[in-house]
Amino acid sequence: MPPSTTSSIAVVAAVQAAPYYMNLERSLARALELIDEAARRRAQLVVFPESWLPGYPAWLDICRDVAVWDHQPTKRIYAQLMENSVSVPSRETEALSEAARKHNLTLVMGLHERAPEGAGRGTLYNSILTFGPTGELLNIHRKLVPTFNERLIWAQGDGSGLRVVETPAGRVGGLICWEHWMPLVRQTLHVAGEDIHVALWPSVKEMYQIASRHYAFEGRCFVVAAGGIMRRTDLPREFEIAANLGDDNEFILNGGSCVIGPDGQYVAGPAFCSEVIILARINLERIREESLTMDVTGHFNRQDVFDFRYKGSAWQKAEIEVPSQAEIEIPNQPMTEVIMPSKLAAQSGAEIMSPNGTEVLAPPGADAAPALRVVSSARSASFDPEIHELEKKKR
C-alpha cells in the first residue's frame, strides 16, 4: 500500500434533517442545500442517514396491514417509492457528484436504489453511495440483509461494496443499520483499514448508539453515525397508524447523530429531536494511540487459531483471502475536537429549546422550505477561536 497523503486533521459532518418524504426532486434540492451549509463549515466528509433519498420507510413499523397480501395501499406506496428512488447513474447521482466536486469534499448518501431497466427493474436496494472530492463515485454498498419487515421492500445486496476508499479526510468505509451486528462484516472492514467509519441508521436509538460506539472501540477508528428525523405528519396518508401516537409533530425518528472516537467515547453529539448538522474536528493520530491496546487485525488477532476469509461479491466465484493487517499512515499533529454550530437559516417560526440545550426552530408550514436547525456548544470557543470570532461577527 502506498503511503497515505491524508492529513491527520479532518472535519466531519453528520446531517440530521428530514427529507421531503417520498418526493425525490424536493429531497435532492434540500440535500444540496444541506451539503452547501456543511461545506461552509469546512466539512471534508458529509454523511446523510439511511435511505435519506427519499426517506426511511418507518411506516413498516408504525402502520397497519402493510404486509397483508395484495394490500392495495402498500402496492401504491411501493410504486411511488420506486418512482422516487435513485438509479445509478442518473441526473440525481450527477447532481450529488457535482456537489462533492464543487465543494471539494467526500459525500456519503443513503438512498433507495433501483435499476432503471432490464433485469431487476422491479427491485429496490438500501444503498450507500460514496462520492469523492473530484465527483467520482467511489463506492456503492447495498445492505446485505434487510432487517425483519424491511425485506418487504428491499432485496439483499452483495459483498462487492464492502470496501474502504481513500479520501483526503482519511480511509472511509460504511455500513447500514443492523449490518453493525454482523461480526464477519465488521471484520472485513476492520481488515481493510478504516480511519473513519460511516454508520447509517434510520435514527440512532440506544442500542444503535451502543453498536456505533462498540464499532469505534473494536475497529480503533472514528465513527460518524447519522440518524434521521421523521414526524407523524410524514407518514403516508394511505395507511392507518397502528401505534398510539400524539399530534402530527410527534417524532417517529428522532435523530441521535454523533461522532465517536476510537476509544468509544463521544466527540460530538448525540443530538435528538431536532434538525442539526453535527460537525467535529478529529485527529486521526488517535487511531495509532488507541491501537496500543488493541488491533483486531493484528496483535489482538490469533491467525493460528482462526481463518478469516472474505468471498467477495455474490457474483464472484473466486474466494479471496483477506490480508492479515491494514496499514494506516497518518502524519503526527496535535489533536483538537470541536462541535461547530451550523448557520441558522431563515428565522421562521418561534424559537424553542430542546431538553439537551440544542437551539431549534419550530417546524415550518407544509409548503415552506424546512429551516435548518442549529446545534451549538459552549466548547466551540475554546477549540476553534477563528470559527468563534466569525460567528460573533455574524451575530
N, C-alpha and C positions, 0 to 999 in steps of 0.2 A: 504494500500500500504506500503511495507517495506521501510525503509529509504534508500535513494539513496547513493551509494558509489562513485558517479561521482565527480571528481574534478571540481572546479569552472572554471578552465582554460582549454581551448581546442584550438587546431589548426585545422582549417577547410580549405578545398580547393575546388575551382570550376575549373574544367578542361574545357578550351575553345580552342578546337583544332578540325580540320577536321578528320573524319574517312576516310577510303578508301570506298567511296560511292558504295553501292551495292556489296561489297566484304567483307563477314563476316570474313573469315580467316585472311586477312591482317588487317582489322579493329581491330579484337581481339588482334592481335600481337601488334598493336600500343597502344591499351588501356593498355596492361600490361606494356609497356614501360613508359607510362604516369603515371600509378599508382606507378611504381618504383621511378619515379622522384619526385612525390608528397611525397612519403614516406621518401625520402632522406631529404626533407624539414620538416620532423617531423609531417606531416599531420596525424591527427587521424580520420578525416572524409573526404572522397574524393567523389565528386559529378560530374557526367557526365550529359550532356544535354538530352533533349527529343529525344527518338528514335535514340540514337547515334550509336547503332549497328543495321543495317549497314548504318544509315544516315536518316535524316528527309526528307520526300518526298516533297521538295519545288516545284517540277515540277507540283504539283497540282495547284499552283498559277501562275506559270510562263509560262507554255507550252499550246499550242493549242489542242483542241479536246480531252483532256484526259477523259472527261466524256461522249463522244459520244458513243451511244450504239454499241456494237460489234466492238469497235475500236481496231484493231489488235496490234498496238504499246503498248497501255495500257495493254492489256491482256498479252503481252510478258513481260512487265516490272513487272506486278503483279506476274507472275510466277517466275521471277528472284528474286523478293523481298521475296516471300515465301521460295525459296531455301536458301536465305541468312538470314532468320530470326532465332530466338533462341527458342528452345524447353526447357522446364523445367521438369525434369533435362536433361542435355546433356553435352557433353565434354566442351562446351563453359561455362556453369554455373560452371562446375568443375574447369575450369581454373580461373574464377573470384573468386570462393570460395578460391582457393589455394592462389591467390594474396592477398586477405584480411587476410588470416591466416598467410602467410609468413611475412607480414609487420605489423601484429597486429593492423589493422585499420578497420574502418567501411567503406564499399564501396556501393555507390548508382549508379546504372547504368540504363539509359533509353534505351529501345530497342523495336524492333518489336518481339512479341511473337506469336508462333504458336503451335498448338497441333501436335505431331509427327504422330499420328494415331487415328483412331476411330472417334467419333463424334467431329465435329468442325475442322477437319484436313484441311479444305479449308478456314479457317477464321483466320484473324490476329487481334492482340490486341496491343494497345500502352501501354506499361507496364513499371513499375519501379520495379527493383529487389534490395533489400537491404540485404547485407551480413555483418555479424558481424565479430569481430576480431578472432573468433575461426573458421571462414569459414562457419558458419551456415547461411543458407538462412532464414533471419528473417521475411521477408515480401515480398509479391507480390501485387502490386497495379496496376489494369488495369483502364485506363482512362474511367471514367463513360460515358461521352458524347463526342465522336469525334466531332471536330468543323467544321461545314459547309462542305466543299468539302473533308475533311478527312474521312467522312463517306463512301466515295467510296472504301476505302481500310481497314478501321478498324471497328470492331464491338464494341458495348457498353460493358464496363466492369460491374462488380457488386460491391457491397459495402464491400465485405469481406476484402479488402486491406486498408480500411480507419482506420488504426491503427497507434499507436505510439509505437516504440520499444525502449527498454532500451539499451544503449550502453555506453562504457566508456567516450565518448565525450559528452553524455547527452541524453535526450529523443528525438528521431528523428521521424518525420513524413514527408510526402511529397505529393505533388500534381503536376499535369501536366497541363501547359498552361492555357486554359480558365476555368479549374476547380476552379481557383482562383476567378472567378466571380460567383460561386455558393454558396450563403450565408450559406445554411444548411450544405454543405460540409465543409466549413471553420469552422463552429461552432462545427461540430463533432470532428475535430482535436484540436480545442481550448479546448474543454472539456476534451479530452484525455490527455492534458497537455504536449505540445511540449516545449522543450528547444530550439531545432534547427529545423527549417522547411526547407526542400529542395524543391525549386521551379524549375522545369524543363521546359525549353522553347526551341523552335526552334532557336530564338535569342531574346534578351531582349530589344525590342524597347521601345519607350517612354511610351506607355500605359502599357506595361508589367513591366517596371520599377515602374510605379505608383502602379500597383497591388501588386508587391512584397513588396514595402515599406509600403503600406497600410496593407498588411498581417502582417508584423512585428509589426506595431503600434497597430493594433487591437488585435493580439494574444499575445502581450507582449513576443515576442520570437525573436531569431536571425533567419534570412533568408539567406540561401546560394542559390542564383539564378544563374543557369548555362545556358548559351546560346551557340548555335552552330555557327560554321564557315562553309560557303559554297561559292564557287566561281562558276561563269557561266560554267567553264570547267567541273564541277562536275555533271551538268545536264545530264540526259540520252540522248544520241545522236539519239535515235529513235524518239524523239519529236521535233516539230518545236517550237521555242521560240516565244511567243506572245509579251512579253514586249520589249520595246526599250532599250536593254542593250548594254554596251560597249564591251570591249575585254574580253577574257576568264578569266582574273583575277579579273573582277568586282565582288563585293560581292553580293550574293543573301541573305545570312545570315551573319550578321556582329558582332555576339558575344553579348557584353553588360553584361557579367558576373560580379557579385558583391556579396559582403557580407553586410548585413544590420543589424543594431542593433535594440533592442526592442523599441527604441524611433522613429524608422522610418528613422534614419539618416544612411548614408553610413559609413561603417567601412573600406571597401576596394573596389576599383573599382568605377564605372564600366569602363571596357576597351572595346574598339571597334576596329574592322578591324585589328586584329592581333591575333595570336595564343599565348595564355598565360596560365599559371596556377596562378590563383588568390588565395593567401593564406592570412589568417588573424588569429591572436591570439585573442580570445574572452574570456570574463569573464562572466560566467552565472549569477553571483551575480547581474548583471544589470537587470535581469528579475524581481527580487524582488524589486529593486529600482523603476523601472517603473510601477510596479503593485500598487504603492501607489495611482495613479490617476485613473487607470482603470484595471478592471479584468472582461472581458465579460462573464466569467463563474461563477463569484461570486458577489462581491459588486457592479458591474456595470451591473447586470442582474436582471430582475424582474420576478422571477418564479411564483409569484402570478398572473401575467398578461399573461405570455406566457408559453406554454407547448411544450418543445422541445423533440422529440423522434427520435431515430435512429433505423431503422428497420433491420439493418444488411444486409447480403448478399441477393441478389435476390433469392438465392436458399434456404434461411431460411424462415420458416413460422412464427416463434416467433417474436414478437415485443419487443425490448429491450429498456428500459428507461435508458438514459444516466445519470450517476451521476452528481450532481449539481456542483461539484468543483474538479479540479485535484490538486494533491499535488505536490509541487516542493521543494525538499530538496537539497540545494546547500551550500557547505561549504563557509565560508567567507574568501576571499582573495582579495588583491588589484588588480585593473584592468589594463591590458595593451592590446593594439591593434596594429597590425602591418601588413603591406603588406611585404611579403618576396620574394625576387627575385628567380625565378626558374633557374636551371642550364642550361647554354647555351649548346646546342648540337653541332654537327659538324658545323664548320664555313663555310658552303656552301652558295654561293650567296652573293650579295652585301648588305651591311648593309644600312638600311633606317631608318627614324624616322617618326613616325606617328604624327598627329596633337596634340595628348594628351601627347606627350613626351615618349610614350612607345617605347622601343628599340625592333626592329623586324628584321627578316631576309627576304630577297626576297624569293618567293615561289621556292621550288626545282623543278627539272625536273620531268616529268611524271613518270619516272621509279625509281626515287630516293626516299628514305625514307624521309618523311617530317621532316624538322628540328623543334625543339622545340623553339618557340619564347620566348622572355623574357619580363616580366613586372617588372619594378623596381620603387622604390620610395625613395626619399631622407629621408623620415621619418623612414626608416628601422633602421638606425644607432641609433637614439635616443630611439627607443623602444626595441631593442634586440641587445645589444653590442656584445654578443657572436657570433650570426649569422654574424654580420657585420665583425668581425675580421676574421672569417672563409672565408668569401667572399674575403677579401683583400688578404689573403694568396694565394687563388686560382688564383687571378689575377696576 
